[in-house]
C-alpha cells in the first residue's frame, strides 16, 4: 500500500504541474487558481500516478487544501484495503 508521505509528495508534484505558484501541503486550491475542471484533470493524473484501481472524485466541500486531497486519497486507499 502507498504510504502517506509519498501520497502527499505525489499530490504536490501533480498539482504543481497545473500551477505556476509554489505548492505545499497547506496551499489552498483556490489560492493557486485551480477550478473544478483543473481538479478533474488532477484527479485523473493522480489515479494514474498512484496506480489506483478506483476512481477519485473531486469534492470541493471537503477538499480545500492540497493536504485535503492527499487525505482523501489515503482514506480511499484504507477503504479499499482488504
N, C-alpha and C positions, 0 to 999 in steps of 0.2 A: 504494500500500500504506500502511496505517496505521503511523505510527512509534511507537517505544517510549514517548516522553514522553506522547503523547496516550492511549496504551493505559493506562498506569498512572493517569493523571488520570481517565480514564473509569471504571476499576475502582474507584478510591477513591470517586468520586461515587456509583456504583451501590451499592457496599457500604455507604456512609454512609447511604443511604436506608433500609437494613434495620437499622441500629443507632442507638441513641441515644447512643453514645460516639464520641469523636474517632477518626478512621481515618487512618492514614498507611501508607506502603508497608511499614513494618516491623511493623505491627499483626498479631498472630496472630488467626486466625479464632476460635479458642476463647476468647480473652480478651474478645471483644466478643459472645460468646454465640450465635454462628451455628452452627446444626446442619445436618445434611445436607439437610433439606428447604429451609431458607433458602438453602443454596448452589445447589440446583437452580433455585430462582427467580432467584437472582442470575445464574447462567449463562445462563438464558433471556433475562434482561434485557440482559446483555452481548452476546449474539448479535444482538439487535435493535438495540441502541445502536451497535454497531460494524459493522452491516450485513454480518455474516458469512454465507457461503454453506455453512457446515458446522456441525454441532452441537458444542457444547462439553460436555465431561463433567467433572464434579467428581470428583477423585481425592484423597481425604484422605491417602493415603500420600505424595503429593508436593506437596500444597497445604496448607501450614500458615500461610502469611502472605499478605497482600494482594499483595506482590511476586511470590510464587509463582504466584498466579492470573494476574497480568499476564505473567509469563514463559511460562506455559503457552499463553496466547493468542498471544504472539509466536512461539513455537515452531510452533504450529499454522499460523499465517499463513506462516511460512517454508516449511513442508512443502507448503502448498497453492500456493505461488508457482511459476509455470512456469519 
